[in-house]
Amino acid sequence: MESKSIPELLKRSLQSHMAEADLREDEETQAIIAKLSILSDKVAAAKAKALEKRALRLMHEKTVDGKLSD
């Protein structure tokens, strides 16, 4: 199961409330959803970058460990 970022969860919650007619879909809610989408994209990019750095670090550690044990 894929974990969702907080902005993505908030956006989905707002959309759910609008679908259930708890909230009106007006300019303000549309602006909030747009901003949450942008923030969600930024979180996803930061997460991808962190995972890439982790993978590179692990690969580097394996390479260094492999050379030291020879």
For each residue, the residues with C-beta under 8 A, 3 or more apart:
1:
2:
3:
4: 8 9 12
5: 8 9 40 43 44 47
6: 9 10 43
7: 10 11 36 37 39 40 43
8: 4 5 11 12 36 40 43
9: 4 5 6 12 13
10: 6 7 13 14 36
11: 7 8 14 15 33 36 37 40
12: 4 8 9 15 16
13: 9 10 16 17
14: 10 11 17 18 23 29 32 33 36
15: 11 12 18 19 33
16: 12 13 19 20
17: 13 14 20 22 23
18: 14 15 21 22 23 24 25 29
19: 15 16
20: 16 17
21: 18
22: 17 18
23: 14 17 18 29
24: 18 29
25: 18 29 30
26: 29 30
27: 30 31
28: 31 32
29: 14 18 23 24 25 26 32 33
30: 25 26 27 33 34
31: 27 28 34 35
32: 14 28 29 35 36
33: 11 14 15 29 30 36 37
34: 30 31 37 38
35: 31 32 38 39
36: 7 8 10 11 14 32 33 39 40
37: 7 11 33 34 40 41
38: 34 35 41 42
39: 7 35 36 42 43
40: 5 7 8 11 36 37 43 44
41: 37 38 44 45
42: 38 39 45 46
43: 5 6 7 8 39 40 46 47
44: 5 40 41 47 48
45: 41 42 48 49
46: 42 43 49 50
47: 5 43 44 50 51
48: 44 45 51 52
49: 45 46 52 53
50: 46 47 53 54
51: 47 48 54 55
52: 48 49 55 56
53: 49 50 56 57
54: 50 51 57 58
55: 51 52 58 59
56: 52 53 59 60
57: 53 54 60 61
58: 54 55 61 62
59: 55 56 62 63
60: 56 57 63 64
61: 57 58 64 65
62: 58 59 65 66
63: 59 60 66 67
64: 60 61 67 68
65: 61 62 68 69
66: 62 63 69 70
67: 63 64 70
68: 64 65
69: 65 66
70: 66 67
